[in-house]
Amino acid sequence: MAVFWLLPLAGATVIAAPAAVVQAAAPSLGSGPSEVQDAAPQTEPVTAEQASALGQQGRSTENAVRAASDGFGVSVGRETIGIYSSSEVRGFSPTRAGNIRIEGLYFDQVWGLTGRIRRSTTIRVGLSAFGFDFPAPTGIVDYSFRKPGDSASLAMLIDGNSYGAAGVEADASLPLIPNRLSLGVGAGLYRNAFYNATDSQQHIEAVSLKITPSDRVEIIPFWARSDLYGDEAGPIYIPAGDFRPPRVPRRRYFGPAWARYRGVAINYGAFGSADLGDGWNVRAGLFRSLFDDARSFTNLIFDLTPQGTGRQLIIADPPSKLASTSGELRLSKTFGEGPRTHRLTLSLRGRDRGQSFDGGQRIDLGAVRIGEVLDPPRPARAFGPQARDSVRQWFAGLAYQGQWDGMGELTLGLSHSDYRKRVDQPVFGTVSTRATPLLYNAGLAITAIPRLAVYASHTRGLEESGVAPSFALNRNEALPAIITRQSEAGLRYQITPDLRLVLGVFELRKPYFDLGTDNVFRALGDVRNRGAEFSLSGKLTSRLSMTLGAVLLDPRVTGEGVRLGRLGERPVGTPRQRLDLNLDWRLPWLPGLSLDAGIGHAGRLPATVDNRVFINARTLVALGGRYAFKLGNTAANLRVSMTNVFDVRGFDLQGAGAYDIFDGRIVSAYLTIDI
């Protein structure tokens, strides 16, 4: 039974148990305004076609299916494919865990890198994570940067969809000093429109430089900003008992017109590398990421009955800020020994994160019925005092990576972390915590058999556990860091030069966070996710490319709550099966034209902590095509797609017992032009 409480105390809020938001492995052929590494290791070569599909300068060649090296997860431009994403890997969120990298360097993300400076995103798990000196148990989200080029270029994109969304983007590169200084500029203007009839306006600007004072040194400073206006707070549906919400119509907004978000997000910083000679190399990055919210709202329809009646509560938050400064310094030494190559890396990384939260105003709109819209005048502001949360964390580590030509690869890592967290609350005073764990990783890949690589690894890490959801008693509070462990093994077989098979098994263990009997979102026990994953990717023929990913998961919750029957054995929001298939076929009789299709499937998943309610399994289909052509001497590409072709209906999980609907059928189109 989902438990929600309305506390009659001043400043109290609706609370509920959250869970990872489950996205139903939907194939990513759609478009729409969505702004929402180290060099590839020797075990993961990138083909020339994949490099081209990443669109290093222009955008007309962006194609996620052709760029992917496996079926686990990659984003290129507006396309995302794979069974995993930045919000879900093996049942957990690498973003929430803090496992974000910019070109392999540590980045404590508050706002994700915009596509104006991000070239692609790759999910690193299994063998694909061997190129990282300090891997993370929940996987790594690896951002590849859109560096300014050494020749002048301009890429433009114009798009729209059947919901009424529209946008225009432009990315330019201009060499200021040949081979020494290049300028990159990007901008986007959007009208966003969504499944629940909410909409917003947004503009994004970005500037970057590529500074190469010598052939051995490269420095990339950057700045990016997003302004979001008039973003209505879509409703979250909270049933009154052990049942899912009744059918909710799409494209209808249930909420007052004044419940609109307004805020600014900014990322800026610099990263670079220098070859010091004699095998020495230094890499460094320093980043600032922040949200500055002028106003925000949470829209809850609770005590919802099967007949569609309930009560509506709006929680208005005072202006707040969440910001983090983070970075990493790496010094590496590489030396050879006949067929063996060794690399030692010393790393120092850290972050300083702070936020203000709480103080929200509860606005009870009274009884409502789904389908009827209330739009009362907004009451006078009456915010309460805010709390302050700060985290300071340092890592110091030493890593070893050894490669033996024709034999295999060994990676070892040992690091120490100093984690300090302080919460200043108006009522409860100051609470401080500190942890100084020892972290390690070890991995071995054997490549002695031609075309076959076998690997095994174990990692112990310190990861974030995210923030409490907006409808919890401790809403928006940063949760403590946790120790996580992962063991995995598998193989990769190169079936043909263009077709690759990956099989793996894994087990992850970490504390299980959910809503306790005191209505606070906190650790209630432990969760163990054990599973097997599969990937088949590459060219089936010279014209047909494919990515296929699948995972079978056995998630289990343990602890006193399970023994006493208060918790179910399945963690909220985690399906047991997930599959993602994408095909791209270049037609032989019409050069430049290709058709693509995607099928995404997610199994049924627990929707409440006691496992009495489940969200049904769903399968979504997407179809699309693209036509590459010339406008004079200018390369262009027209992309048309339809997602959720069969207009499947259902719910996404926003937290334990808290639901939202998902997209219906959408037709999207965009035109890219490279000048």
C-alpha positions in Angstrom: 0.0 0.0 0.0 1.4 3.4 -1.0 1.5 5.6 2.1 1.0 9.4 1.8 0.5 11.7 4.7 -0.8 15.3 4.9 0.7 16.9 7.9 -1.4 19.8 9.4 1.7 21.5 10.7 3.1 24.7 9.2 5.5 24.1 6.5 4.6 20.4 6.3 4.4 18.8 2.8 2.9 15.8 1.2 5.4 12.9 1.4 5.9 9.7 -0.5 8.4 7.1 -1.2 10.3 7.8 -4.4 12.0 5.5 -6.8 14.1 5.7 -9.9 12.0 7.0 -12.7 11.5 4.1 -15.0 11.7 4.9 -18.7 10.3 2.2 -20.8 13.3 1.6 -23.0 11.6 3.6 -25.7 13.5 3.7 -29.0 14.8 7.2 -29.5 13.9 8.0 -33.0 11.9 11.0 -32.0 13.1 14.6 -31.9 12.1 17.6 -30.0 13.8 20.3 -27.9 15.6 18.0 -25.4 18.3 19.7 -23.5 17.4 17.9 -20.7 36.5 10.9 -21.6 39.5 9.3 -21.9 40.5 8.1 -25.3 38.6 4.9 -26.1 40.5 2.0 -24.6 42.3 -0.5 -26.9 39.6 -3.0 -26.1 36.9 -0.7 -27.6 38.1 0.5 -31.0 36.0 3.1 -32.8 35.6 2.6 -36.5 35.9 5.4 -39.1 32.1 5.2 -39.7 31.4 5.6 -35.9 33.7 8.6 -35.7 31.9 10.1 -38.7 28.5 9.4 -37.2 29.5 11.3 -34.1 29.4 14.5 -36.2 32.6 16.0 -34.8 32.2 19.2 -36.8 28.8 19.1 -38.6 25.5 17.5 -37.6 24.2 16.1 -40.9 26.0 12.8 -40.2 24.7 12.3 -36.7 23.3 8.7 -36.4 23.3 6.9 -33.1 22.8 3.4 -34.6 25.9 3.7 -36.8 27.9 5.3 -34.0 27.2 2.8 -31.3 29.8 0.3 -30.4 27.4 -1.7 -28.2 23.7 -1.8 -27.3 24.1 -0.6 -23.8 23.6 3.1 -24.3 24.8 6.0 -26.5 23.4 9.5 -27.4 24.4 11.4 -30.5 22.8 14.7 -31.2 19.1 14.1 -30.6 19.1 10.4 -30.8 19.5 8.0 -27.8 19.6 4.2 -28.1 20.4 1.3 -25.8 19.0 -0.4 -22.7 20.8 1.9 -20.4 20.7 5.7 -20.0 22.2 8.4 -17.8 19.3 7.8 -15.4 19.3 4.0 -15.3 22.1 1.4 -15.5 21.6 -2.1 -14.1 18.7 -0.9 -12.0 20.4 2.3 -10.6 21.1 5.8 -11.7 24.7 6.7 -12.5 23.7 10.4 -12.6 22.2 10.3 -9.1 25.3 8.3 -8.0 27.6 11.2 -9.2 29.3 9.1 -11.9 29.6 11.8 -14.6 32.7 12.5 -16.6 33.7 15.2 -19.2 36.2 13.7 -21.5 37.0 11.2 -18.7 37.5 13.9 -16.0 35.3 14.0 -12.8 32.3 16.4 -13.0 29.8 16.9 -10.2 26.8 17.6 -12.4 24.0 19.9 -11.4 22.9 20.6 -14.9 23.8 18.3 -17.7 26.0 19.5 -20.6 23.8 21.0 -23.3 24.1 19.6 -26.9 25.6 23.0 -27.9 28.8 21.8 -26.3 28.2 18.1 -25.9 29.0 15.9 -28.9 27.8 12.6 -27.6 27.1 10.6 -24.4 28.3 7.0 -23.8 27.3 4.7 -21.0 30.4 2.9 -19.9 29.8 -0.6 -18.3 31.6 -3.9 -18.5 34.5 -4.0 -20.9 33.8 -0.5 -22.2 34.8 0.9 -18.8 38.3 -0.6 -18.9 39.7 2.6 -20.3 38.9 4.5 -17.1 41.4 4.5 -14.3 38.8 4.8 -11.6 35.5 3.1 -12.7 32.3 3.3 -10.7 30.0 0.5 -9.6 26.9 2.0 -11.1 28.5 2.7 -14.5 29.9 5.9 -16.0 28.1 8.6 -18.0 30.9 9.8 -20.3 30.4 13.2 -22.1 32.4 13.8 -25.3 32.9 17.5 -25.9 32.1 19.3 -29.1 35.5 21.0 -29.5 35.9 23.9 -31.9 37.4 22.8 -35.2 40.4 24.1 -37.0 38.3 25.1 -40.0 35.3 27.5 -40.2 31.9 25.7 -40.1 28.3 26.3 -39.3 25.7 23.7 -38.4 22.0 24.5 -38.2 19.0 22.6 -37.1 15.3 23.4 -37.5 12.7 21.1 -35.9 9.1 20.6 -34.9 6.7 17.9 -33.8 3.0 17.1 -33.7 2.6 18.4 -30.2 3.4 21.9 -31.4 7.0 22.0 -30.2 9.5 23.9 -32.4 13.1 24.9 -32.2 16.1 26.2 -34.0 19.8 25.5 -33.2 23.1 26.9 -34.6 26.6 25.8 -33.8 29.6 27.6 -35.4 33.3 27.0 -35.3 35.8 29.7 -36.2 39.6 29.5 -36.2 41.0 32.7 -34.8 44.7 31.8 -35.1 45.4 28.9 -37.4 46.1 25.6 -35.5 46.4 27.6 -32.3 43.1 29.2 -31.3 39.6 28.3 -32.3 36.2 29.7 -31.2 33.0 27.7 -30.8 29.6 29.3 -30.5 26.2 27.6 -30.1 22.7 28.8 -29.5 19.2 27.4 -29.4 15.7 28.8 -29.2 12.8 26.5 -28.3 9.2 26.2 -27.7 8.7 23.0 -25.7 5.4 21.2 -25.6 4.6 18.0 -23.7 2.2 15.1 -23.4 0.3 16.7 -20.4 -0.3 20.0 -22.3 2.4 21.8 -20.4 4.7 24.0 -22.4 7.6 26.4 -21.9 10.0 28.6 -23.7 13.8 28.2 -23.5 16.9 29.7 -24.9 20.4 28.3 -24.6 23.8 29.9 -25.4 27.3 28.4 -25.3 30.8 29.5 -26.0 34.0 27.5 -26.0 37.6 27.9 -27.1 40.3 25.4 -28.2 43.7 26.7 -27.2 46.7 24.8 -28.5 49.8 26.9 -27.7 51.9 23.9 -28.9 51.3 20.5 -30.4 51.6 19.0 -26.9 49.1 21.2 -25.1 45.4 21.6 -25.5 43.1 23.8 -23.3 39.3 24.0 -23.6 37.5 26.7 -21.6 33.7 26.8 -22.0 30.5 28.5 -20.8 26.9 27.5 -21.3 23.6 28.9 -20.0 19.9 27.8 -20.2 17.0 30.1 -19.4 13.6 28.4 -19.0 10.4 30.3 -18.8 6.7 29.5 -18.1 7.2 25.8 -17.5 3.9 24.6 -15.9 4.2 22.0 -13.2 2.6 18.8 -14.5 0.5 16.8 -12.0 1.7 13.8 -10.1 -1.1 11.3 -9.4 -1.2 9.6 -6.0 -4.0 7.0 -5.5 -5.8 6.6 -2.2 -5.2 2.8 -2.1 -3.5 -0.2 -3.6 -4.4 0.6 -7.2 -3.1 2.5 -10.2 -4.7 5.8 -11.2 -7.6 5.7 -13.6 -7.1 6.6 -17.2 -5.8 10.2 -17.6 -6.3 12.0 -20.8 -3.3 13.3 -22.7 -2.7 16.8 -23.8 -4.8 18.3 -21.0 -3.2 20.4 -18.2 -4.5 19.9 -14.7 -3.2 22.8 -12.7 -3.4 26.5 -12.1 -1.9 28.8 -14.8 0.4 30.5 -12.2 2.2 27.3 -11.3 5.1 27.9 -13.7 8.8 27.3 -13.2 11.3 30.0 -14.0 15.0 29.4 -13.6 18.5 29.5 -15.0 21.1 26.7 -15.3 24.8 27.4 -16.0 27.9 25.3 -16.6 31.3 26.7 -17.1 34.9 25.7 -16.6 37.9 24.4 -18.5 39.8 21.2 -19.1 42.9 20.3 -20.9 46.0 18.1 -21.3 49.7 18.4 -21.7 52.3 15.9 -23.0 55.3 16.5 -20.8 57.5 14.2 -22.7 59.3 10.9 -21.8 55.9 9.2 -21.2 54.6 11.8 -18.8 51.1 13.4 -19.3 48.9 15.7 -17.2 45.2 16.2 -17.6 43.0 18.5 -15.5 39.5 20.0 -15.4 37.8 22.5 -13.2 34.0 22.9 -13.5 31.1 24.9 -12.1 27.5 23.7 -12.4 24.5 25.4 -11.0 20.7 25.9 -10.9 19.3 29.3 -9.9 15.5 28.8 -9.5 13.5 32.0 -9.3 10.3 30.0 -8.7 9.2 26.3 -8.8 6.1 24.3 -8.0 5.1 20.7 -7.3 1.6 19.7 -8.4 0.0 16.8 -6.6 -3.3 15.1 -7.1 -3.6 12.9 -4.1 -6.3 10.6 -2.5 -7.2 9.7 -6.0 -10.0 7.3 -6.4 -10.7 4.8 -9.3 -13.5 7.2 -10.3 -11.0 10.0 -10.8 -11.8 12.2 -7.9 -9.2 13.5 -5.4 -7.6 16.6 -3.9 -5.1 18.9 -5.4 -2.1 20.4 -3.6 0.4 22.9 -5.0 3.7 23.3 -3.2 5.3 26.6 -4.1 9.0 26.8 -3.3 10.9 30.0 -2.6 13.9 31.1 -4.7 16.7 28.5 -4.3 20.1 27.7 -5.6 22.0 24.4 -6.1 25.6 24.7 -7.2 28.8 22.7 -7.2 32.4 23.3 -8.0 34.3 20.1 -9.0 37.4 19.0 -10.8 40.2 16.6 -11.2 44.0 16.6 -11.7 45.7 13.5 -13.2 49.4 12.8 -13.7 50.2 9.8 -15.7 53.5 8.0 -16.6 53.5 5.5 -19.5 56.4 3.2 -20.3 57.0 0.1 -22.4 58.6 -3.2 -21.7 58.8 -5.2 -25.0 55.2 -6.2 -25.9 53.9 -4.8 -22.6 52.8 -1.2 -21.9 52.4 0.1 -18.3 50.6 3.3 -17.2 50.6 4.7 -13.7 48.1 7.4 -12.8 47.9 9.6 -9.8 44.6 11.4 -9.4 43.2 14.1 -7.1 39.6 15.0 -7.5 37.0 16.8 -5.4 33.9 18.8 -5.2 32.2 21.5 -3.1 28.4 21.4 -3.4 25.8 23.5 -1.6 22.1 24.1 -1.9 19.2 25.8 -0.1 16.0 23.9 0.2 12.7 23.6 2.1 10.5 26.5 3.1 7.8 25.6 0.6 4.2 27.0 0.8 1.3 24.4 0.7 -1.6 25.6 -1.3 -4.6 23.3 -0.9 -6.9 23.7 -3.9 -9.5 21.2 -2.5 -11.5 18.5 -4.3 -10.9 17.9 -8.0 -11.9 15.5 -10.7 -9.7 14.4 -13.5 -10.9 16.2 -16.6 -12.0 19.3 -14.7 -9.5 22.1 -14.4 -9.3 24.5 -11.4 -7.6 27.8 -12.0 -8.0 29.8 -8.7 -6.0 33.0 -8.1 -2.7 32.5 -6.5 -2.6 33.3 -2.8 -0.1 35.7 -1.3 3.3 34.2 -0.8 4.0 32.7 2.7 7.3 30.9 2.5 8.9 29.3 5.5 12.6 29.4 6.6 15.0 27.5 4.4 17.6 24.9 5.2 21.2 24.7 3.9 23.0 21.6 2.8 26.7 21.4 1.9 29.0 18.6 0.9 32.8 18.7 0.6 34.5 15.6 -0.8 38.1 14.8 -1.9 39.5 11.7 -3.6 43.1 10.8 -3.9 44.0 7.7 -5.8 46.6 5.7 -7.6 45.8 3.5 -10.7 47.7 1.0 -12.8 46.8 -0.1 -16.3 48.9 -2.8 -18.0 48.4 -4.0 -21.6 50.2 -7.0 -23.1 49.9 -7.1 -26.9 47.9 -10.2 -27.9 47.4 -11.3 -24.3 45.2 -8.9 -22.3 44.9 -6.0 -20.0 45.0 -5.5 -16.2 43.6 -2.5 -14.4 44.0 -1.8 -10.7 43.0 1.2 -8.6 43.2 2.3 -5.0 41.8 5.6 -3.6 41.0 7.3 -0.4 38.0 9.6 0.0 37.2 12.2 2.6 33.5 13.0 2.6 31.9 15.7 4.8 28.3 16.7 4.8 26.6 19.4 6.9 22.9 20.2 7.1 21.7 23.4 8.8 18.0 23.3 9.5 16.0 26.1 11.2 14.2 23.7 13.6 16.5 20.8 14.1 19.8 22.7 14.1 23.0 21.5 12.5 23.8 17.9 11.7 27.3 16.8 10.4 28.5 13.5 9.0 31.9 12.4 7.8 33.2 9.2 6.1 36.8 8.3 5.1 36.5 5.0 3.2 39.1 3.2 1.3 38.0 2.4 -2.3 39.4 0.0 -4.9 38.9 -1.7 -8.2 40.5 -4.6 -10.1 39.9 -5.9 -13.5 41.4 -8.4 -16.0 40.7 -8.8 -19.7 42.2 -11.7 -21.6 42.5 -11.3 -25.4 44.8 -14.3 -26.2 42.2 -16.0 -28.4 41.7 -14.2 -31.7 38.5 -12.1 -31.8 37.6 -13.0 -28.2 38.0 -11.0 -25.1 37.1 -12.4 -21.6 37.0 -10.1 -18.6 36.2 -9.9 -14.9 36.3 -7.0 -12.4 35.3 -5.9 -9.0 34.8 -2.4 -7.7 34.1 -0.8 -4.4 33.0 2.8 -4.6 31.5 5.7 -2.7 28.5 7.1 -4.6 25.8 9.6 -4.1 22.3 8.5 -3.3 20.6 11.5 -4.8 18.1 13.9 -3.1 14.8 13.2 -1.4 11.9 13.7 -3.8 9.8 16.9 -3.9 6.9 15.1 -2.1 8.9 13.7 0.9 9.0 15.2 4.3 12.7 15.9 3.8 12.0 17.1 0.3 15.1 18.1 -1.8 17.5 17.2 0.9 20.8 15.8 -0.3 21.1 12.2 0.9 24.4 10.8 2.3 27.0 9.1 0.2 26.9 5.3 0.3 29.4 2.4 -0.2 28.5 0.4 -3.3 30.0 -2.8 -4.6 29.9 -4.4 -8.0 31.3 -7.7 -9.4 31.0 -8.6 -13.1 32.4 -10.9 -15.7 31.7 -11.5 -19.4 33.1 -11.7 -22.9 33.1 -9.9 -26.2 33.4 -11.8 -29.5 34.1 -10.0 -32.8 31.8 -12.1 -35.1 32.9 -10.2 -38.1 35.1 -7.1 -38.5 31.8 -5.1 -38.4 29.7 -7.1 -35.9 30.3 -7.5 -32.2 28.7 -9.7 -29.5 29.0 -8.8 -25.8 27.7 -11.0 -22.9 28.0 -10.2 -19.3 26.9 -11.1 -15.8 27.0 -8.8 -12.8 26.0 -8.2 -9.2 25.6 -4.8 -7.5 25.0 -4.2 -3.8 24.1 -0.9 -2.1 21.8 0.5 0.6 18.1 0.8 -0.3 16.5 4.2 0.1 12.8 4.7 0.4 10.1 6.1 2.7 10.3 5.0 6.4 7.6 4.9 9.0 8.6 8.4 10.1 7.8 9.6 6.6 11.5 10.5 5.9 13.2 9.3 2.8 16.2 7.3 4.0 18.0 4.0 3.9 15.6 1.1 4.9 17.8 -1.9 4.1 20.0 -3.2 1.3 19.3 -3.9 -2.3 21.1 -6.5 -4.5 20.8 -6.4 -8.3 22.0 -9.5 -10.0 21.6 -9.9 -13.7 22.9 -10.8 -17.2 23.2 -8.4 -20.2 23.6 -8.9 -23.9 24.6 -6.7 -26.8 24.9 -7.3 -30.5 25.9 -4.3 -32.6 27.4 -3.4 -35.9 26.7 -4.1 -39.6 24.6 -7.1 -40.6 25.3 -6.2 -44.3 27.0 -3.3 -46.0 23.7 -1.4 -45.8 22.0 -2.7 -42.6 23.3 -1.6 -39.2 21.9 -2.8 -35.9 22.1 -2.4 -32.2 20.4 -4.9 -29.9 20.7 -4.7 -26.1 18.9 -6.8 -23.5 19.2 -7.2 -19.7 17.6 -9.8 -17.4 17.7 -8.6 -13.8 17.0 -10.3 -10.4 16.6 -7.3 -8.0 16.2 -8.1 -4.3 15.7 -6.0 -1.2 16.9 -7.3 2.2 16.7 -6.1 5.7 14.5 -5.8 8.7 11.7 -4.2 6.8 11.4 -7.2 4.5 11.5 -9.7 7.4 8.7 -7.8 9.1 6.6 -7.6 6.0 6.7 -3.8 5.6 8.8 -3.9 2.5 8.4 -6.1 -0.6 11.4 -8.1 -1.9 11.4 -6.2 -5.2 12.8 -2.6 -5.2 10.4 0.0 -6.4 10.8 1.0 -10.1 13.1 -1.7 -11.3 11.8 -4.1 -14.1 13.3 -7.5 -14.5 13.6 -7.3 -18.3 14.6 -4.6 -20.7 15.3 -4.8 -24.4 16.2 -2.3 -27.1 16.5 -3.1 -30.8 17.4 -0.5 -33.4 17.9 -1.0 -37.2 19.1 1.4 -39.8 18.9 0.4 -43.5 20.4 2.4 -46.3 18.3 1.9 -49.4 20.3 0.6 -52.4 18.2 2.2 -55.1 18.1 5.8 -53.7 21.4 7.1 -52.4 21.1 9.2 -49.3 17.8 7.7 -48.1 17.7 5.4 -45.1 14.9 3.9 -43.0 15.1 3.0 -39.4 13.0 1.2 -36.8 13.2 0.7 -33.0 11.5 -1.6 -30.5 11.8 -0.9 -26.8 10.4 -3.2 -24.1 10.4 -2.9 -20.3 8.9 -5.6 -18.0 6.4 -5.0 -15.3 7.8 -3.2 -12.2 6.8 -2.7 -8.6 5.1 0.6 -8.0 4.8 0.5 -4.2 7.3 -0.5 -1.5 5.2 -3.4 -0.3 5.0 -4.7 -3.9 1.1 -4.7 -3.9 0.9 -2.6 -7.0 2.7 -3.1 -10.3 3.0 -1.1 -13.5 2.3 -3.3 -16.5 5.0 -4.3 -19.0 5.1 -2.2 -22.2 6.5 -2.4 -25.7 7.0 0.8 -27.7 7.7 0.9 -31.5 9.3 3.8 -33.4 9.7 4.2 -37.2 11.7 6.8 -39.0 13.8 7.8 -42.0 16.4 10.3 -43.1 17.4 11.7 -46.4 20.9 13.1 -46.9 21.2 15.5 -49.8 23.1 18.6 -51.0 22.0 22.2 -51.1 24.5 23.3 -53.7 27.8 22.4 -51.9 26.1 22.3 -48.5 25.4 19.0 -46.8 21.9 18.6 -45.4 19.8 15.9 -43.8 16.1 15.6 -43.3 15.0 13.4 -40.4 11.3 12.3 -39.9 10.2 9.9 -37.2 7.2 8.6 -35.3 7.5 7.3 -31.8 5.0 5.2 -29.9 3.6 4.2 -33.2 0.7 2.2 -31.7 -0.1 4.9 -29.1 0.4 2.7 -26.1 -0.9 4.2 -22.9 0.2 3.7 -19.3 2.1 5.3 -16.4 5.6 6.2 -15.5 6.6 6.0 -11.9 7.6 9.2 -10.2 8.0 7.6 -6.7 6.5 4.8 -4.8 2.8 5.1 -5.4 3.2 8.3 -7.4 2.5 8.3 -11.1 2.6 10.3 -14.3 1.4 9.4 -17.8 3.9 9.2 -20.7 4.1 10.3 -24.3 1.6 9.2 -26.9 2.2 8.9 -30.6 4.4 11.8 -31.8 5.5 12.7 -35.3 8.7 14.7 -35.4 10.9 16.2 -38.1 14.1 18.2 -38.2 16.4 19.5 -40.9 20.2 19.8 -40.3 22.4 21.8 -42.6 26.2 21.9 -42.5 27.8 25.0 -44.0 
